[in-house]
Amino acid sequence: MKKQSLAVVTLALGLLVLSGCGKKQTSNQDKVFKTTAQANVITVDPNRATDVGSYLAINQVLEGLYKQNNQGKIVPSVATKIVKPTNHGKTYTFTLRKTAKWNDGKRVTAYDFVNSARRQVEPKTKSQRAGHLSDLVNYTKVNTGKLTPKRLGIKALGNDKLQINLSHAIPYYNYVIATQIYPIETSALAKWGNQYGQDSSHAVSDGAYQIRNWNSSKDTWNLVTNPKYYDAKRVAIKRIHFQVVGSPQTSFKLFQSGSVDETQISGSWVNDARKQFKNELKIRQYGQLAFIPWNNYDKTTRNLNLRRAISYAINRKQLAKHVLNDGSTPAQSVVPEGEVKDASGKDFNAGVTHKLTYNLAAAKKYFARAQQQLGRKKISFQLISADTDAYKAVAEYIQAQSKKISPDLNVSVRSLPLQQEISNFSNHNFQAGTLGWSTDFPDPIDYLNLASKAGVINFTKWTNPKYQALIDQINDTKNQTPAQRIKLQQRAASLLNQLQGITPLYQYSSVHLLSNKVKGIDYPLIGYQKYEYGSWK
């Protein structure tokens, strides 16, 4: 992530600004909404995007069958309505709106969705997003080249009819449809090839905005309204300017000076914002969980009693309220609060029986057992973390709490750039660390998979027969009701709290400063803010 100076790049969208006496009042049509981003946009090719910066941009310029509105609710988009699946929950048949168009005026058709899905899954694309479509019929055989992409469970029934066939029913599939299934403009892809979605000259849009003045190396870019968007008349904010900002301090000062209308902050700057910008501070619960991944190939850190000792030594309420003090909340399990309710209407974590509690006496007891099992009095391990203020503070807190367990326990701390930290995790070059995970759909399985065989960031493939059996039962959606599935997931979360396959720490908050001159922009629990719903007051 490239650091920015405090200077703001001035945006000139072909407008003549009159100065001196008689200066014209800028209309809402001409106003530029200025905001910051935490990372560059690498691509707006929906089959290839893997990074946060690209996801945020794609959410503004592309629309699929459904989308999330400004409050995170699933609403129809290119599809005319939210459909009810048939074939025991496995078949979705959509009618596409005839007014959905690409920014060059061409119709968005069912074939654009089919070609996108096939391209994403077929092996020659080498898409890291292929797995997002893993529930489609014949996914594995198509993805491994054993079947032609035409056999994938998605087909056009004419220009305006699309059918998706799943291998099994998915209770949360509306969210997958809204966040993972996007069309590509087939004719533009044929013309541009590998340049598709790689810069603003080779970018298409069927959404509210078009991306301009952008390539993957630029720290600034613009969004302008798409006149061909089917709901273009509703979009009130016409121009948006983004700049990448590398620190919450810079973000805070840009907002403080009035140089930006919106920015994201974290760490100690949240407390400063509470004092200075009370009416413009937006703190929202966010569906992202911070946790400790442990290296199970390492003799020391695969010891269950050592992990339990560390978990019991962490006062999660103190960590969230006094160390972070940014709206984060204590983790109750691997599943964030607020995403799922059980059959009685209570939050998922109310039914998690084994709680994550602070108990220093228990921590000392488990550490003594770890000493006995490992056959040594003094035990040391290294905890790596991303080099942000928040993660550094968390790592130092865990280090300090470990000293309360025993003088014979030494936890050293090492901060790394995030990409290097992830590389260390992937190469098993670590003992323990801190990491965060968020999801695109409100179902506990994506978090429970952090410690399952299928987990994409279960870096050392920790496994336990009882836990894996529960995961397999949860995934067998044919033989359970939704209420039964939630109970199985609660059992799995309870067991994971006991087994410490990973150690949950806290749930993130989403903290933004937003000018009081703007309304309609909000920050959902899952997903991203949608600028198309914003307007000037």
N, C-alpha and C positions, 0 to 999 in steps of 0.2 A: 504494500500500500504506500503510494508516494506521498510524502509530506508536502503541505502547502504553506506558503507564507500567509500572513494575515491580509494581504491585498486581495481584493475580489476582482475577478476578471469582469470587465464591463461588457454587457451584452448589447450588441447593436443589430437588430433584426431588420435592417433596411429602413429604419425610422429616422426622420430628421427631428432632432430635439432643438427646439427654439430656446435660446437663452436670453437673459436680460429682461427688461420691461416688456410686458405683454406676452410672457411665456404661457403657452397653452397648457391647460389642465390635462394630465394624462387620463384617458378614459380607461374603463375596466377592460375594454377590448385590447388596449395597447400595453396594459400593465404586464410586467414580467415577474412571475413568482420565482424567487431565488431560494435555492435549497442546497443542502450538502449531501454527499454520499460517502459511505465508508470505504468504498472500493470502486475501481474502474469497471466499466462495462466491457466484458471480454467478447461477448457475442450476443446477437439477438436471433440466432438460429435456435429454435426451440428444441431441436433434436440433439443439440450439442452443449447447451448451457449447463454448467455445473457449479457456478459461483454465485455468491449473494448479489454482487453488483449486476450481473446479467439477469438474475431472477427479478430484481426490482424493475429493471427496464422492460423486460418482456411482459410483466404484469400491466404496464402502461400502454404498450404498443400492440399487443396481440390479445385476441379474445378467442376462447374456445367455445364449446357447446354451452357450458355454464361458466359463471365467474362468481367471485365473492364481491359483495358490495362494500361500502365504506365501513360497515359494522361487522364484516366477516360472514354475513349470511349468503348462502348459495342462491343465486338467482339465474334465470335463463339469459343466454347471450345470443350466440349464433343459432342455437336451438330455440324454437318458439315457446317451449315450456319445459318444466321439470317433468320427466317421464317416469312412470312406474314400470320397473322391470317385469318381464314375463319369464316363462320357462324356469320357474322356481328361483327367480332372482338373478338369472344368468344372462338374459337377453335384454338389451336396451335398444329401442328403435326411436330415432329422432327425426323430426321434420325441421329442416333448416329455413330460417327466414329469408325471403327473396331479396330483402333490402341489404343483407350483409355483403359488403364489398371490400376489396382490397383498395389501398390508397391510389392505385392506378385506374380504378373504375371497374376492374374485372369482378365478376361474381365470386363469392366464397362458396365452393361446392362441396358435396360429400366426398368427392374424389380427392380434394385437398387434404381432408382428414385421413383418408385411407392411405394416401401416398406418404403423409407425414409419419404415421404409425409404422408402416412397412419400412421406411427409411431408417427410423430410429432403432428398430429391432434387428434388421438384417445385419449379419456379422461384418460385412465389408465397410459399414459406416463406422464401426468401432465406437459407438456412442456409449458414454458412461451413464446415459439416462435410459438405456434400454430396459433396465430392471423396473422402471416405473410402470411399464406395460406388461409386467410378468403374469398378470392374471388373465390376459387374453388367451383364448383357445389356441393351442399349438405354439405358444410363446417359446418354450425351450427348444423345440425342434427347429423352429425358424431361426432362432438366435444362434444355434450351433451349426446351421447350414444343412441340416438333415431334411428340411422341407423348404420349398420356395416361399418367399414372403407373401405370395397370393393366398397361402393357406392360413395366414394369421387371422385371428377372430375379429376382423373388422371388414365391412364391405359397404359399398355404395349401392343403393337401390334406386339409382337415378341421381340427378343433380341435387335434389332437395331431400333425399332420404338417406339416412345413415344407420347402420346396424352394428352394434358391438356385442360380441358373444364372449362371455367369461367361462373359464374352466370350472369355476365354483362361485357361489354367491358371496358378495363382499358387502357387509353392512354399511360401510362408510364410502361406497364407491362414488357417490355424488361429489365428494371432495376430490377424488382422483380425477374425475371428469372435469372439474372446475380448475384444477391446478396443474394437471400433468398432460392433458390431451389438447394439443394445439394444431391448427392447420399449417401447411406451408403453401405458398403460391407456386403451383406446379410449373407454370410457364416461366416464372422468374428463375426457379431452380435450374431448369433446363438451359436457360440462357447464361446464368452466372456460374454454375457449378460450385466449386469449393469457395468462391467468394461470397456465396449467399449468407447474408446476416453478419458479415465481418466488418463492414463499415457502413456509414449512412448512405453511400451511393449504391449499396447493394443490400439495402434493408427494405422490407415491406411491412405494411401495417394493415390490420383489419380492425384495430382498436381505436380508442379515443385520440391517441397521439401518434405522431411520427417522430423518429429520432433524427436529429440534424447535427452537423458539425462534429461528427464523432468517428473515431476509430479506437481500437482496443488500447492504444498507448496514450490516449488523451485523458487528461485529468478534468476536463470540462466538456460538456455537451449540452444540447438543447432538446426539448420536446416542444413541438408545435401541434396544434390540433389537426386532425385528419378530416378534411371536408367530406370524404366519402363514407365516414363512419355512420352507421345506421341511426345513431342517436346523437349526431353532432350538435344539434340545436340545444341540447341540454348541457353541453360542456361549457362552463363559464370561465374557467382559467385557461386562457388561450396559449400562453407561452410560459415555459418553465426552463430555468437555467440551473444546471447542476455543476458543482465543483467537488472534487474529492478532498476531504479533510482528514488528516491522519491522527488527530488527537482530540479528545473532548475539550481540552483547554482552548484550542483554536476554534472549535465549534462554538463554545460559549462566548468567546470574545467577538466572533463574527456576528452573533445574534445581539450581543450587548451593544455593538456599534451600529446596529440597524442595517448591516450589510447583507443579511439573509433573512428570509421570512420564516424559515423552518430549519431545524437542525436536530441531530440526535446527540445526547450527552450521556455520560456515565460517571461512576466513581464519585469523588468528592464534589464534583461540579454540580451534582444534583442538589446537594444541600445549599450551595450558593444560589442556585436557581430558585429554590424555595423562598429565599429571602428577597431576591430582586425581581423575579418574574412569576409571582404566585398565580396570576390569572392567565399566564401563557404557558405554564408548565403542564404537560400532559404525561402523567404516569399511568401506565396500563399494565395489567398482568399479561405476561407473555408466555406462550407455550414452548419454552426452552428450558432445559434442565442442565445444570452443571453437576459434574460427578467426577469421581476418581476412577480411571481405568487402571487395573493392576496387571503386571506382567506375570503370566502364569508359567512362563518358561524359566523364571527366576526362582531359585529355591527359597529365598527370603520372602519375597512378596507374594508368592502363591500360598503362603501359610495362612489358613483361615483365622487362626487365633490372633495373629498380628493384625490382620485386616479388621477384625472385630474390635480390637483394642483401639485402633485409630478411629473407627466409626463412633464408638462410645465416648471418646475424648472430645469429639466435636460438638460444641453447643451451637446447633444450627440457628436457633433464634438469635443468639448473640452475634453469630457470623453475619446474618442478614441485616439485623437492625443497627449494629454498632460498627462492624468492620466495613460492610458495603454501604449501608445507609443510602441506598438508591432506589428503594421500593421493592427490592428483591425479597422473597419470602422463603422460609425454611422448607427444604424438601421433606415430604412425608413418605415418599417412595420414589421409584424411578419414573413414575407417571406424574406430570405436572397437575396442579390443582386447576379446576375450572374447565377442563376439556370434556370430561365425560361424567354423566350422572348414572346411578344405578336405577333399578326398577322402582325404588321408593322415592326417587327424586333427590337423593343425597349425593354429594360429590363422591367420585370413585374412591378416594383415599379414606373415606369414613369406614369403608369395609375392609381396609388393609389391617390385619390383626397384629402383625409384628411391627411395632412402631420404631422409628429411628429416634432414640432418646439419648440425652446426655447423661452419662453415669460414669464418673471417674473411677469409682470403686470397681465397677465391672471392667473398665478399661485396664486397670492394674491387674485384675485377675486373669484376663485373657492374655496380657503381655507375659505374665509369669508362665502360662502354659506354652506360649510361643517360644520362650527361652528354653524350656524343657525339651520341646519337640525339635528345635533347631540345634540343641546341644551347645549353646553358647550364652554367656551372660550379657555381653554387649551386642546389640543389634543395630545395624545402620542400613538406611536405604536413601536413595535420591528421589525427590519429587520434582518433576519438570512442569513448567507452566508457560503459557503464552506471556509475552512481555508487555502486557497492558497493565495499567494501574490496578484494575480490579483483580485480575488473576494473580498479580504479584502479592497483593494484600491477602488474598485467600491462602496462597501457598505459605506465606509467612505466619498466618494465623494457625494453620495446621502444624507448622514447625513448632510454634510456641506451645500449643496444646500438647504436643507429643512429649515435651519436657516435663509436663505435669504427671505424665504416666510413670516415668522412671528416668533417672539420670543415665541409665544404661541404654536408653533408646535415643538414637541420633538420626534426625531427618534433615538432610541437606536439601537446599532449594536451588534450582537452576532455571532462569528465565530464558526463553527462546522466542524468536519470531514464530508466529503461528504456523506458517508453512513448514518451517524446520521441525517444529514440535510434532506436527502430523507425520512428517517423514520419519522421525524417530519412532513414533508409534507403529507405523506401517512396517518398519524394519526391525521391530522388537528391540530397539536400542533404547530401552528405558526400564525402570523398575516400577514407578508409579507416576501419575501425572494428573493434571486437571483439564477437563474438556467440557464442551457444551454440545447439546443435540436438540434440534427442533424438528417438527414434523409438518407435513402438508395436510394432514387429515386428523380429525379428533377421535382417534382410536388408540387405546393403550398398547396395542401390539407393536407399534413402531418403536416404542420405548422399551418394552419387554424384550424385543429383539436385540437390544444392546448387549445382552448376555446370552443370546441363543446362538446355535450353530450358524444360522442364516444371517446373523447380524453383520452389517457391512462395516461397522467400526468395532466389532468384537476382535480387537487386534491380535490377541493371543489365543483366540478360540476357547475361552473358558467355557466349560460345560459341566452339567450335573444331570444325572439320569432323571431324577424326580422333576427338576425344573424343565428339562427338555420334553418330558412326557406331557407336562401341562401345556407347553407351547404347541405341541403337535395336536392336542385336543382342541385348543383355541382355534387353530387353523382349519379344523375339520368342521366347517360351518354347516354342512349338510345335516348333522345330527344334534343340533342344539338350538334353543331359542335365544334371542338377544339377551334375556335376563340370565340364562345359564352361562352364556359366554362371558358376561361381565363378572359373574362369580368366579369363573375359572381364572380370569385375568387378575382378580383381586387375590386369589390364592397364589398365583405366580408372583405377584408383587410382594406379598407377605414373605414367601419363601426366599425371594431375592434379597430382601432386607436381612434375613437370617444368614444367608450364605455369602453375602458380600461379593457376589460375582463382579459387581461394580459397587462403588459407595456413593449414593446420592448426597449432594451437598445443599443446593438451593435452586429455586426457580427464579429465572431472570425476570426483570421488569423491562418494559419498553418505555424509554424516557425521551420525550421530544420537547423542544421549545417551538411553539407555533404562534405566529403573530396574531394578535387579536383583531387584525384587519381582515382575517380570513375565517370562513366557517365551512363546515361540511367535511373536513378531512379528519379522519379518526384512525386509530391504530388497533387492529383486531388481535385477538389472542393467537390466531393462526394466520399467516400470510402477511401481506404488505398493504400499506396505505394506498388508496386509489385516488389520484388527483382529479380524475374526471368528476368526482362528486363535490369537489371544493368550489367555492365562489368567494368573490370579494364582498365584504360588507358595505 
